[in-house]
Amino acid sequence: MKCSGNAPALVAMILLWSATGPARSEEPVVAYEVTGNEISASLTGSPGNPARGRAIVVNRQVGLCLLCHSGPFPEERFQGTIAPDLAGSGTRWSEGQLRLRLVDGTRLNPDTLMPSYYRVDHLTRVGDAWRGKPILSAAQIEDVVAFLSTLRE
């Protein structure tokens, strides 16, 4: 991925958000299995809710997705341009591939700027109060996967 000249500022904003952002999930992290380039099994054992997933994606206090991504959200101003457009996500990637990108994108690209929304081990620059807590809960991950799967070009 080619980063623009604003990448250092973006990294600083992500680090600040991860340190001061919304309270992370207090639920224990469930085990998941990565097979190839995906996590095929739902983290909760059931499908997510696309409407709740959309709310997470556009919420600038929870997912912070629009800091880097753009998508089919005409009501949202100031969408990002340094990460893939979310339009067509459901066509480009399977649910399992989307799930892995959300859980731990570094498995696919060690240099990604995208936060690991569900991984809690082997992370650096995590405040003590946040250690062992994922950014999103398993249910929230499944909701976002369900929503992104609906985005077909």
Sequence and secondary structure as in RCSB ss.txt:
>XXXX:A:sequence
MKCSGNAPALVAMILLWSATGPARSEEPVVAYEVTGNEISASLTGSPGNPARGRAIVVNRQVGLCLLCHSGPFPE
ERFQGTIAPDLAGSGTRWSEGQLRLRLVDGTRLNPDTLMPSYYRVDHLTRVGDAWRGKPILSAAQIEDVVAFLST
LRE
>XXXX:A:secstr
    TTHHHHHHHHHHHHHHSS    S       BTTB  S SSSS   HHHHHHHHH TTTT GGGT   S TT
  S   SS  STTHHHHS HHHHHHHHHHGGGT TT  S  SS  SS SS  GGGTT  SS HHHHHHHHHHHHH
   
